[in-house]
Every structure is written in C-alpha cells, then in structure tokens.
Amino acid sequence: MKKVVFLLYCSLSILSFTNLLAQTPKKIIIEHSDFADINQLQIPDAALLTGNVRVNHDGAILTCNKAYWFQKENYIKAFGDVRIMQGDTLTLSGKYAEYNGNVKQAFATGNVLMQSPEMSLVTDTIYFNRNSQEAYYKSFGTITNKGNTLKSKSGKYFVNQKKYQFLTAVTIKTPENTIKSNHLDYYTNSGHSYLFGPSTIDGKETKIYTENGFYDTKKDIARLLRNSNIRYANRLIEGDSIFYNKKKGFATATNNVKITDSINKIIVKGHYSEIYKFKDSVFVTKHALAISLVEKDSVYIHAKKLLITGKEGNRIIRGFKDARFYKLDLSGKCDSIHSNQKTALTKLIGKPILWNFDNQMTGDVIHLIGDNSTEKLDSLKVLTNAFIISKDTLGTGYNQVKGINLYGKFKDNSLENVDIIKNTEVIYFMRNDNQELIGINKSVCSKINMTFDKKKIETLTLFEAPDSTIYPEKELPENARKLRDFIWRGEERIKSKEDLFTEEEIEINNKIIEASKAEKIKPDVPMKIRKETLDYDKNNSKPEIK
C-alpha cells in the first residue's frame, strides 16, 4: 500500500512540474545582432543591440535596426524598420515597437502596417495579443482587402477568424458601394459584413439603410432585418426582412412590406413581395394592396396576388383571385383585375360587380376608362348581360335596367349619362316632386338612356317603339317587380378601404403586425454569423505558427 501511495505521489509531482514548465513563459532569443553593448548607467538591466537585429520568441520573428533587450523582464524595445512576423499569417511593421515575452503582447507605432495574405492595415499605433490572436488600434486606420477599402477611427482584428470588428464610425469602399456603420463585423476572407445599428450601403443607383443587416461585398447580396429599406430609381422598398441581390436586380421583402413608386405615384403593400428591378416588375401577396395616388381620390386595389409591371408611364396592375377596388365614389369586385396606366383602362374580369354611389352594376365584363390629363374617370362599359339596380329612394322596391351592353359617361367621377342597348328591360318606381309613388313603370325596348343627378336617376328615356306599362302599386304583385336574373348584393358593397379585406385576412394581418411590434421592442441582438462565412474562413485559414 505504501508503494502505491509513493507512486501516486511521484506521478502527481511530475504532472505538477510539467504544468509549471508549460506555464513558464518562453524566453526571448536573440538570433543576430551586428553589435551588442551593456551600459548600466545609461540603460540599466538592458542590452543594446544594433545592426540587423533578429529576435525569436515562440515562433514569432522580430527584426529592427536597434533594440533594447531587458533580459530579466523578458521584454524588448525595437527601433527603426521594425518588423514582427508570425509565420506567414501576419506581419506587423512600424518605426517603433515593444514586445513582452511573458504575456506575448506587442505594441507598435509610427506608420504601422499590419499585413496578412488577404489584407493590409495602415494606422499610427496598434496593439497585438498573441495569446488571444487579437490586434486593435485606437487611432485612424485604413484597411485594404481584395479591392475593398475600410476606414475607421478604431478597430479590432481577430487573426484566427480573419475578422475585423468596428465599434466606432467605419466606412467600407468597394468597387460598387460605400458602406457606413458605427458597429460592423467584417470578414477579410469572405468579404462578408455584419452591420448593427444605423448603417447605410450606398451605390451609384441604389441606397440601402438597415439597423441589423448582412452584406456580401463580393457577390453584392444583402440580408436586412431591422428598420431596413432600399432606394433605387425613385422607388423605396421597406419590410421587416429584406433580401437583395444587386447583380440580378432582385429583392424579396417579408412582413410589413411597403413599396413606394414616386414617379408612377403607386404604393404597394403586403407581407411578401418579389421585386425585379431590370424587368420593372413587383409581385405582392399576403394582404396585398396597391394604391394609385390621385389628389383627394386615390384608388385602392386588393387581391390575393398583385403583379405590377412596366416602366414609367406604362405601368400595368394585375390582381388575381378575389380582386377588389375602392375609391371615394366607386368600388367593385371580380375574379381578376387589369389596370393599364398608359391607356387609362381598367378591366374587371370574371363575375364583376361595380358600385357607383347607390347604383349596382353587373355584367360579364366591365371596363372603366380614365382620362390621364385630368386623372379622373371618363367612361364605363359593361359588356354582355348588363344590369343596373338601385334601391327605390323611399320604398322597399328596386329600380332595374338590363340589356346586352351598357355605355356610361362620368363627370367629376360620378356617373352622369348611361345608354343600355339591345333587349333592354326596365322596372322603375316613378315619384312626383313630393316623392309620392305614382306608379311602377315596366318597359321593354331596344335602347334606354338614363341621366343621373346627385347620385340618383333623373331621367329615363326609352327608344325605338317601347312597350311600356305603368302599374299602380297595388296592381303589380311582388313577384313581378324583379327582372329575370335579379340579384341584389348590397351587403357586399365596399364602402371603405377597410372593406377590401375579409375578416380572416384582417385577423391574419393583425397577428403579423403584433408579432412585428413585439420583435422591434426586443433589445438588439447581433446577427448570427452565416454558416458559409464560418466554413469559408475555416477552410481557407492557415495554421498559426508559433
């Protein structure tokens, strides 16, 4: 038993001695000097080395013209053409440097140049910790990396990660862009930049703002997360999350998306969008809404999916699946909508219905024609199975006019004059000046003209041998007071821009907005470093030589 204890004691002693040796700082070794001198009066406890001085410490080589070597302190001060080389991973040069062998820390000043295979840094003063493999500078510095130039008041360089971190104002100039931020991480191998806090990326045609973003300076790809937007060609793209590929001219935005086109006076909103810059097109879905800005009377268009294409002055808005639109005095819905800015023609396609004040209009196809010079509605076409219905002003009945086609004219965006042609039929509740019902007119003819005043039917004119009968109210039964295919859809009428959306759509939209608000009040958390960045730097890094 005593022998076992003795062996265990010896083993622990050897292990402790080995750890002690491992923790003991390695000494600075003077490999060469043309001259060496010791003068205790001028430089106590130091040796003066001059001429082609070469020093080695744990794999790092220091060269200079002159040095003071403090052997007991394991410390050296170097003067003139100072170079510190850490294998082939890092070189530090300047006019003056100090190096502490006990803690493996270096300090250099005077036209300092730090270089690695992928970058170079010019500054006035730099500090380098070989244990942590970190270098930092507090004076103004300029970094050059594969065509990119970075300038900042201060910065830190992590050698193993090949990463710069800037916590004060920094500017990166690439061949295409200028990046500015107060907090930025930059990887020299991959050219990846991570921006935290207010930051901008400005190009010749594109300006980007973000408060939490990623930018690949090689591929011109951005991922933006907080309070971000992209400006180009008088367009502004906003969203909670934005992806942008500059070379392909492509962007996607997610949640609280807003795209403003100031030239064509169009705003598009939704919770998912794709933007194709070179094709001048925008696709929006999830609570999609397009707003054509007109003074005092903007047009709102909603559909499951919206596609907006075309250059300035030639924009086309297409809405697919349950398309709806609203303006102050006109609203409608259909399966799909097609609105051409150049021709000022808007087509309602697939079960269209239109409301102008209290008048309900239906047909197989409805066309709205505008006047680009006045930015107002000019005319209306209802093609095949045209049908107009409006409630009688005082009673429970309905005024009705139907025919094959309908052609109408607007004045100040209000329907003023309408012609219904071919196989026309009328049921009209006739009232005198005192609004007393004097009879129900039921007619058949080839053409009908109607004029409107103050949103109501003012005159009704029948053409080409009309067959007309005026019935006293008691003599016309209820089942004869409606024309064939009569359907009143007043409960569906869109009376405000909020009515464009279903209750389900509103509920989903509110959830997204609330989640977005909760995300914005969270404290800033740096973006996770992209896996490809870590893999790139790992695969391309060289082992440190000590």
C-alpha positions as CSV (number, residue, x, y, z in Angstrom):
1,M,0.0,0.0,0.0
2,K,2.8,2.4,0.8
3,K,4.4,1.7,-2.5
4,V,1.2,2.6,-4.3
5,V,0.9,5.9,-2.4
6,F,4.5,6.7,-3.2
7,L,4.0,6.0,-6.9
8,L,0.8,8.2,-6.9
9,Y,2.7,11.0,-5.2
10,C,5.5,10.8,-7.8
11,S,3.0,10.9,-10.6
12,L,1.3,14.0,-9.2
13,S,4.6,15.7,-8.6
14,I,5.7,15.0,-12.2
15,L,2.4,16.3,-13.6
16,S,2.6,19.5,-11.5
17,F,6.2,20.1,-12.6
18,T,5.1,19.5,-16.3
19,N,2.3,22.1,-15.9
20,L,4.7,24.5,-14.2
21,L,7.0,24.2,-17.2
22,A,4.2,24.7,-19.6
23,Q,3.1,27.8,-17.8
24,T,6.6,29.3,-17.6
25,P,7.0,32.0,-20.3
26,K,9.5,31.2,-23.0
27,K,12.5,33.5,-23.1
28,I,13.2,35.9,-25.9
29,I,16.1,34.6,-28.0
30,I,18.5,37.0,-29.8
31,E,19.4,35.2,-33.0
32,H,21.5,38.0,-34.5
33,S,22.9,41.5,-34.0
34,D,25.8,43.2,-35.6
35,F,26.8,44.8,-32.3
36,A,25.8,44.3,-28.7
37,D,26.7,46.5,-25.7
38,I,25.7,46.8,-22.0
39,N,25.7,50.2,-20.2
40,Q,24.2,50.1,-16.8
41,L,24.5,53.8,-16.4
42,Q,22.5,54.7,-19.5
43,I,20.2,51.7,-19.8
44,P,20.1,49.7,-16.5
45,D,19.4,46.0,-16.9
46,A,19.3,46.2,-20.7
47,A,21.5,45.2,-23.6
48,L,21.8,47.5,-26.6
49,L,21.6,45.7,-29.9
50,T,22.3,47.5,-33.1
51,G,22.5,46.5,-36.8
52,N,20.4,43.8,-38.4
53,V,18.8,42.7,-35.1
54,R,16.8,39.5,-35.3
55,V,14.8,38.2,-32.3
56,N,12.8,35.0,-32.0
57,H,10.1,34.3,-29.5
58,D,7.9,31.2,-29.6
59,G,7.8,31.1,-33.4
60,A,7.5,34.9,-33.9
61,I,10.4,36.8,-35.5
62,L,11.2,40.4,-34.8
63,T,13.7,42.4,-36.8
64,C,14.8,46.0,-36.5
65,N,17.8,48.4,-36.7
66,K,18.2,48.8,-33.0
67,A,16.8,47.2,-29.8
68,Y,16.9,47.4,-26.0
69,W,16.8,43.9,-24.6
70,F,15.6,43.6,-21.0
71,Q,16.6,40.0,-20.4
72,K,15.3,39.7,-16.8
73,E,11.9,41.2,-17.7
74,N,11.8,39.1,-21.0
75,Y,11.0,42.4,-22.8
76,I,12.3,44.2,-25.8
77,K,12.1,47.7,-27.3
78,A,12.7,47.9,-31.0
79,F,13.6,51.0,-33.2
80,G,13.8,51.6,-36.9
81,D,12.3,49.4,-39.6
82,V,10.7,47.2,-37.1
83,R,9.0,44.0,-38.4
84,I,7.2,41.3,-36.3
85,M,6.4,38.2,-38.3
86,Q,4.1,35.4,-37.1
87,G,4.9,32.7,-39.6
88,D,3.2,33.5,-42.9
89,T,-0.1,34.5,-41.2
90,L,0.7,38.0,-40.0
91,T,3.3,40.7,-40.4
92,L,3.5,43.9,-38.3
93,S,5.8,46.7,-39.1
94,G,6.5,50.3,-37.9
95,K,9.1,52.7,-36.7
96,Y,9.0,51.6,-33.1
97,A,7.7,48.6,-31.2
98,E,7.7,46.9,-27.8
99,Y,7.3,43.2,-27.1
100,N,6.6,41.5,-23.8
101,G,7.6,37.8,-23.9
102,N,5.9,37.0,-20.6
103,V,2.4,37.9,-21.9
104,K,3.2,37.7,-25.6
105,Q,1.9,41.1,-26.3
106,A,3.3,43.6,-28.8
107,F,2.8,47.4,-29.3
108,A,3.9,49.2,-32.5
109,T,3.7,52.8,-33.6
110,G,4.8,55.1,-36.3
111,N,3.4,54.4,-39.8
112,V,2.3,51.0,-38.7
113,L,1.5,48.4,-41.4
114,M,-0.2,45.1,-40.5
115,Q,-0.4,42.6,-43.3
116,S,-1.9,39.1,-43.8
117,P,-2.3,37.2,-47.1
118,E,-5.8,38.7,-47.6
119,M,-5.5,42.2,-46.2
120,S,-3.3,45.1,-45.0
121,L,-3.9,47.7,-42.3
122,V,-2.2,51.1,-42.1
123,T,-2.5,53.1,-38.9
124,D,-0.4,55.0,-36.4
125,T,-0.5,52.7,-33.4
126,I,-1.5,49.1,-32.9
127,Y,-1.7,46.6,-30.1
128,F,-1.3,42.8,-30.7
129,N,-2.0,40.0,-28.2
130,R,-0.5,36.7,-29.5
131,N,-2.3,34.6,-26.8
132,S,-5.8,35.7,-27.9
133,Q,-4.6,36.4,-31.5
134,E,-6.3,39.8,-31.4
135,A,-5.0,43.2,-32.6
136,Y,-6.6,46.5,-32.1
137,Y,-6.0,50.2,-32.9
138,K,-7.4,53.4,-31.4
139,S,-6.1,55.8,-34.0
140,F,-7.5,56.3,-37.5
141,G,-6.8,53.2,-39.7
142,T,-7.2,52.2,-43.4
143,I,-7.7,48.6,-44.4
144,T,-7.3,47.2,-47.9
145,N,-8.9,43.8,-48.7
146,K,-9.3,42.4,-52.2
147,G,-10.5,45.6,-53.8
148,N,-12.3,46.9,-50.7
149,T,-11.1,49.8,-48.6
150,L,-12.1,50.2,-45.0
151,K,-11.6,53.3,-42.9
152,S,-12.4,53.7,-39.2
153,K,-11.4,55.6,-36.1
154,S,-10.7,52.4,-34.2
155,G,-11.0,48.6,-34.8
156,K,-10.1,45.1,-33.6
157,Y,-8.8,42.3,-35.7
158,F,-9.3,38.6,-34.8
159,V,-6.5,36.8,-36.6
160,N,-7.9,33.2,-36.4
161,Q,-11.4,34.3,-37.6
162,K,-9.9,36.7,-40.1
163,K,-12.5,39.2,-38.8
164,Y,-12.4,43.0,-38.2
165,Q,-14.8,44.4,-35.6
166,F,-15.5,48.2,-35.6
167,L,-17.4,49.8,-32.7
168,T,-17.0,53.4,-34.0
169,A,-17.6,55.1,-37.3
170,V,-16.4,52.9,-40.2
171,T,-16.5,53.3,-43.9
172,I,-16.0,50.5,-46.5
173,K,-15.5,51.4,-50.1
174,T,-16.0,48.6,-52.6
175,P,-15.8,49.0,-56.4
176,E,-19.6,49.4,-56.4
177,N,-20.7,50.6,-53.0
178,T,-19.8,52.7,-49.9
179,I,-20.8,51.1,-46.6
180,K,-21.0,53.2,-43.4
181,S,-21.8,52.0,-39.9
182,N,-20.9,52.5,-36.2
183,H,-20.9,48.8,-35.5
184,L,-19.6,46.4,-38.1
185,D,-18.0,43.0,-38.3
186,Y,-16.0,42.3,-41.5
187,Y,-14.5,39.0,-42.6
188,T,-11.5,39.5,-44.8
189,N,-11.5,36.1,-46.4
190,S,-15.2,36.0,-47.5
191,G,-15.8,39.8,-47.7
192,H,-18.9,39.3,-45.5
193,S,-20.1,42.3,-43.5
194,Y,-22.4,42.3,-40.5
195,L,-24.0,45.7,-39.7
196,F,-25.5,46.5,-36.3
197,G,-27.3,49.8,-35.5
198,P,-27.9,52.6,-38.1
199,S,-25.9,51.7,-41.3
200,T,-26.0,52.6,-44.9
201,I,-24.9,50.9,-48.2
202,D,-24.8,53.5,-51.0
203,G,-24.2,52.6,-54.6
204,K,-24.4,54.6,-57.9
205,E,-28.1,53.6,-58.3
206,T,-29.0,52.0,-55.0
207,K,-29.1,53.2,-51.4
208,I,-29.7,50.8,-48.5
209,Y,-30.4,51.6,-44.9
210,T,-30.6,49.0,-42.1
211,E,-30.1,48.7,-38.4
212,N,-29.3,44.9,-38.5
213,G,-28.0,43.5,-41.7
214,F,-25.6,41.3,-43.6
215,Y,-23.8,42.3,-46.8
216,D,-21.6,40.2,-49.1
217,T,-19.2,42.6,-50.7
218,K,-18.1,40.1,-53.3
219,K,-21.5,39.0,-54.5
220,D,-23.4,42.2,-53.8
221,I,-26.0,40.4,-51.7
222,A,-27.7,41.9,-48.7
223,R,-30.0,40.4,-46.0
224,L,-31.6,43.2,-43.9
225,L,-33.6,42.6,-40.7
226,R,-34.4,45.7,-38.7
227,N,-35.9,49.1,-39.9
228,S,-34.5,48.5,-43.3
229,N,-35.2,49.9,-46.7
230,I,-33.8,50.0,-50.3
231,R,-34.0,53.0,-52.6
232,Y,-33.4,52.9,-56.3
233,A,-34.9,54.7,-59.4
234,N,-37.4,56.7,-57.3
235,R,-38.6,53.5,-55.6
236,L,-38.5,52.8,-51.9
237,I,-38.7,49.2,-50.6
238,E,-39.4,48.6,-46.9
239,G,-40.1,45.5,-44.9
240,D,-39.2,43.6,-41.7
241,S,-36.9,41.3,-43.6
242,I,-35.4,42.1,-47.0
243,F,-33.1,40.1,-49.3
244,Y,-31.4,41.9,-52.2
245,N,-29.2,40.7,-55.0
246,K,-27.8,43.7,-56.7
247,K,-26.2,41.9,-59.7
248,K,-29.5,40.2,-60.5
249,G,-31.6,43.2,-59.7
250,F,-33.8,41.1,-57.5
251,A,-35.2,41.6,-54.0
252,T,-37.7,39.9,-51.7
253,A,-39.3,41.5,-48.7
254,T,-41.3,39.9,-45.9
255,N,-43.8,41.2,-43.3
256,N,-45.0,44.9,-43.3
257,V,-43.8,45.3,-46.9
258,K,-44.2,48.8,-48.5
259,I,-43.0,49.7,-51.9
260,T,-43.3,53.3,-52.9
261,D,-43.0,54.4,-56.6
262,S,-42.9,58.2,-56.5
263,I,-42.7,58.5,-60.3
264,N,-45.8,56.4,-61.1
265,K,-47.5,57.5,-57.9
266,I,-48.1,54.0,-56.7
267,I,-47.7,52.5,-53.2
268,V,-47.8,48.7,-52.9
269,K,-48.3,46.9,-49.5
270,G,-48.4,43.3,-48.3
271,H,-46.5,40.8,-46.2
272,Y,-44.5,39.1,-49.0
273,S,-43.1,40.7,-52.2
274,E,-40.7,40.0,-55.0
275,I,-39.1,42.9,-56.9
276,Y,-37.5,42.5,-60.3
277,K,-35.6,45.8,-61.0
278,F,-34.4,45.0,-64.5
279,K,-37.9,43.9,-65.5
280,D,-39.6,46.8,-63.8
281,S,-42.0,44.4,-62.0
282,V,-43.3,43.8,-58.5
283,F,-45.2,40.8,-57.2
284,V,-47.0,41.1,-53.9
285,T,-49.2,38.7,-51.9
286,K,-50.4,38.2,-48.3
287,H,-52.7,41.2,-47.6
288,A,-51.7,42.7,-50.9
289,L,-52.8,46.3,-51.6
290,A,-51.9,48.7,-54.4
291,I,-52.7,52.4,-54.0
292,S,-52.7,54.6,-57.1
293,L,-52.2,58.1,-55.7
294,V,-54.6,60.7,-57.1
295,E,-55.1,64.0,-55.4
296,K,-58.0,63.7,-52.9
297,D,-59.2,60.5,-54.6
298,S,-56.7,57.6,-54.5
299,V,-57.6,54.2,-55.9
300,Y,-57.1,51.1,-53.7
301,I,-56.8,47.7,-55.3
302,H,-56.6,44.4,-53.4
303,A,-56.3,40.8,-54.5
304,K,-54.8,37.6,-53.3
305,K,-51.9,38.3,-55.6
306,L,-50.9,41.6,-57.2
307,L,-48.4,41.9,-60.2
308,I,-47.2,45.4,-61.2
309,T,-45.1,45.7,-64.3
310,G,-43.9,48.3,-66.8
311,K,-41.8,51.4,-66.9
312,E,-42.7,55.0,-66.0
313,G,-46.0,56.0,-67.6
314,N,-46.7,52.5,-68.8
315,R,-47.5,50.6,-65.6
316,I,-49.9,47.7,-65.5
317,I,-51.5,46.5,-62.3
318,R,-52.9,42.9,-62.4
319,G,-54.8,41.4,-59.5
320,F,-55.6,37.7,-59.3
321,K,-58.2,35.9,-57.2
322,D,-61.0,37.8,-55.4
323,A,-59.8,41.2,-56.7
324,R,-61.4,44.3,-55.2
325,F,-61.0,48.1,-55.6
326,Y,-62.2,51.2,-53.8
327,K,-62.2,54.9,-54.4
328,L,-64.4,57.6,-52.8
329,D,-67.4,57.3,-55.2
330,L,-66.7,54.0,-56.9
331,S,-65.9,50.4,-55.8
332,G,-66.1,46.9,-57.2
333,K,-65.0,43.3,-57.1
334,C,-64.3,40.5,-59.6
335,D,-62.2,37.4,-60.1
336,S,-59.3,39.4,-61.6
337,I,-58.5,43.0,-62.4
338,H,-56.2,44.5,-65.1
339,S,-55.4,48.2,-65.0
340,N,-53.2,49.9,-67.6
341,Q,-51.8,53.3,-66.7
342,K,-50.9,54.2,-70.3
343,T,-54.4,53.6,-71.8
344,A,-56.1,54.5,-68.5
345,L,-58.2,51.3,-69.0
346,T,-59.2,49.1,-66.1
347,K,-60.8,45.8,-66.8
348,L,-62.9,43.9,-64.2
349,I,-62.9,40.2,-65.4
350,G,-64.8,37.3,-64.1
351,K,-68.2,37.9,-62.3
352,P,-67.6,41.7,-62.0
353,I,-69.8,43.9,-59.9
354,L,-69.5,47.7,-59.6
355,W,-71.0,50.2,-57.3
356,N,-71.2,53.9,-58.1
357,F,-72.8,55.6,-55.1
358,D,-76.1,53.6,-54.7
359,N,-76.1,52.1,-58.2
360,Q,-75.1,48.4,-58.5
361,M,-73.9,47.3,-61.9
362,T,-73.1,43.8,-63.2
363,G,-72.2,42.2,-66.5
364,D,-69.8,39.6,-67.9
365,V,-67.0,42.2,-68.4
366,I,-66.7,45.7,-67.0
367,H,-64.3,48.3,-68.4
368,L,-63.5,51.6,-66.7
369,I,-61.8,54.2,-68.9
370,G,-60.0,57.2,-67.3
371,D,-58.6,60.5,-68.6
372,N,-54.8,60.7,-67.9
373,S,-54.9,64.5,-68.4
374,T,-57.4,65.1,-65.6
375,E,-56.7,61.9,-63.6
376,K,-60.5,61.3,-63.4
377,L,-62.9,58.7,-64.8
378,D,-64.1,59.3,-68.3
379,S,-66.4,56.4,-69.3
380,L,-67.7,53.0,-68.5
381,K,-68.5,49.8,-70.5
382,V,-70.5,46.9,-69.2
383,L,-70.3,44.2,-71.9
384,T,-72.9,41.3,-72.1
385,N,-75.7,40.9,-69.6
386,A,-75.5,44.5,-68.3
387,F,-77.7,45.0,-65.3
388,I,-78.2,48.2,-63.1
389,I,-80.0,48.0,-59.8
390,S,-80.6,50.8,-57.2
391,K,-83.0,50.8,-54.3
392,D,-86.1,52.9,-54.6
393,T,-85.5,56.1,-52.6
394,L,-88.4,55.7,-50.1
395,G,-89.9,52.2,-50.6
396,T,-88.7,48.7,-50.5
397,G,-88.6,48.1,-54.2
398,Y,-85.7,48.3,-56.7
399,N,-85.2,50.3,-59.8
400,Q,-83.8,48.0,-62.5
401,V,-82.5,48.3,-66.0
402,K,-81.0,45.5,-68.0
403,G,-79.8,44.9,-71.6
404,I,-76.9,43.4,-73.6
405,N,-74.4,46.2,-73.3
406,L,-74.1,49.4,-71.2
407,Y,-72.1,52.5,-72.0
408,G,-71.7,55.3,-69.5
409,K,-70.1,58.7,-69.1
410,F,-68.7,60.2,-65.9
411,K,-68.5,63.8,-64.8
412,D,-66.3,64.6,-61.8
413,N,-66.0,60.8,-61.1
414,S,-69.8,60.5,-60.9
415,L,-71.9,58.6,-63.4
416,E,-73.8,61.2,-65.4
417,N,-75.2,59.5,-68.5
418,V,-75.8,55.9,-69.4
419,D,-77.0,54.1,-72.6
420,I,-78.2,50.5,-72.4
421,I,-78.7,48.8,-75.8
422,K,-80.3,45.7,-77.2
423,N,-83.1,43.7,-75.5
424,T,-83.5,46.3,-72.8
425,E,-85.9,46.0,-69.9
426,V,-86.9,48.4,-67.2
427,I,-88.7,48.4,-63.8
428,Y,-88.8,51.9,-62.4
429,F,-90.6,53.3,-59.4
430,M,-92.0,56.7,-60.5
431,R,-92.4,59.5,-58.0
432,N,-93.7,63.1,-58.3
433,D,-92.0,66.2,-56.9
434,N,-93.3,65.4,-53.5
435,Q,-91.7,62.0,-53.7
436,E,-95.1,60.3,-53.8
437,L,-95.2,57.0,-55.7
438,I,-97.4,57.5,-58.8
439,G,-96.8,54.1,-60.4
440,I,-94.3,51.4,-61.3
441,N,-93.0,51.6,-64.9
442,K,-92.3,48.3,-66.6
443,S,-91.0,48.6,-70.1
444,V,-89.2,46.7,-72.9
445,C,-87.4,48.5,-75.8
446,S,-84.2,48.5,-77.9
447,K,-82.3,51.2,-76.1
448,I,-82.6,53.2,-72.9
449,N,-80.9,56.4,-71.9
450,M,-80.6,57.4,-68.2
451,T,-79.2,60.6,-66.7
452,F,-78.2,60.9,-63.1
453,D,-78.3,63.9,-60.8
454,K,-77.0,63.9,-57.3
455,K,-76.3,60.2,-57.4
456,K,-79.9,59.4,-58.4
457,I,-81.8,58.6,-61.7
458,E,-83.1,62.0,-63.0
459,T,-84.5,61.0,-66.4
460,L,-85.3,57.7,-68.1
461,T,-85.8,57.7,-71.9
462,L,-86.9,54.7,-74.0
463,F,-86.1,54.5,-77.7
464,E,-87.4,52.6,-80.8
465,A,-91.0,51.5,-80.2
466,P,-91.0,50.9,-76.5
467,D,-93.6,48.6,-74.9
468,S,-94.3,50.4,-71.7
469,T,-96.9,50.0,-68.9
470,I,-97.3,52.0,-65.7
471,Y,-98.8,49.9,-63.0
472,P,-100.4,51.2,-59.8
473,E,-98.5,49.8,-56.9
474,K,-101.4,47.5,-55.8
475,E,-101.8,46.0,-59.3
476,L,-98.2,44.8,-59.7
477,P,-97.5,41.8,-57.5
478,E,-94.2,41.4,-55.7
479,N,-93.0,38.5,-57.8
480,A,-93.4,40.7,-60.9
481,R,-91.4,43.6,-59.6
482,K,-88.0,42.0,-60.3
483,L,-86.4,41.3,-63.7
484,R,-85.0,37.9,-64.6
485,D,-81.5,37.3,-63.1
486,F,-82.1,40.0,-60.4
487,I,-79.7,39.7,-57.5
488,W,-79.2,42.5,-55.0
489,R,-75.8,42.4,-53.4
490,G,-75.9,45.5,-51.3
491,E,-74.4,43.7,-48.3
492,E,-71.2,43.1,-50.3
493,R,-70.7,46.8,-51.2
494,I,-67.3,48.1,-50.5
495,K,-67.8,51.4,-48.6
496,S,-64.2,52.0,-47.4
497,K,-60.7,50.8,-48.0
498,E,-61.0,48.6,-44.9
499,D,-63.9,46.7,-46.6
500,L,-61.4,45.4,-49.2
501,F,-60.3,42.7,-46.8
502,T,-62.1,39.7,-45.4
503,E,-62.4,39.2,-41.7
504,E,-59.9,36.3,-42.0
505,E,-57.4,38.5,-43.8
506,I,-57.7,41.2,-41.2
507,E,-57.2,38.7,-38.4
508,I,-54.0,37.3,-40.0
509,N,-52.8,40.8,-40.8
510,N,-53.2,41.9,-37.2
511,K,-51.3,38.9,-35.9
512,I,-48.4,39.7,-38.2
513,I,-48.3,43.4,-37.1
514,E,-48.4,42.5,-33.4
515,A,-45.6,40.0,-33.8
516,S,-43.6,42.6,-35.7
517,K,-44.1,45.2,-32.9
518,A,-43.0,42.6,-30.3
519,E,-39.9,41.9,-32.3
520,K,-39.0,45.6,-32.6
521,I,-39.0,46.2,-28.9
522,K,-36.6,43.4,-28.2
523,P,-33.0,44.5,-27.4
524,D,-30.6,44.5,-30.3
525,V,-29.0,41.1,-30.7
526,P,-26.1,40.7,-33.2
527,M,-27.0,38.6,-36.3
528,K,-25.9,35.0,-36.2
529,I,-22.8,34.6,-38.3
530,R,-23.8,32.9,-41.6
531,K,-22.6,29.3,-41.8
532,E,-21.0,29.8,-45.2
533,T,-18.8,32.6,-43.6
534,L,-17.6,30.3,-40.9
535,D,-17.0,27.4,-43.3
536,Y,-15.2,29.7,-45.8
537,D,-12.9,31.1,-43.1
538,K,-12.3,27.7,-41.6
539,N,-11.5,26.1,-44.9
540,N,-9.2,28.9,-46.1
541,S,-7.4,29.6,-42.8
542,K,-3.8,28.5,-42.3
543,P,-2.5,27.1,-39.0
544,E,-0.8,29.5,-36.7
545,I,3.0,29.1,-36.5
546,K,4.4,29.6,-33.0
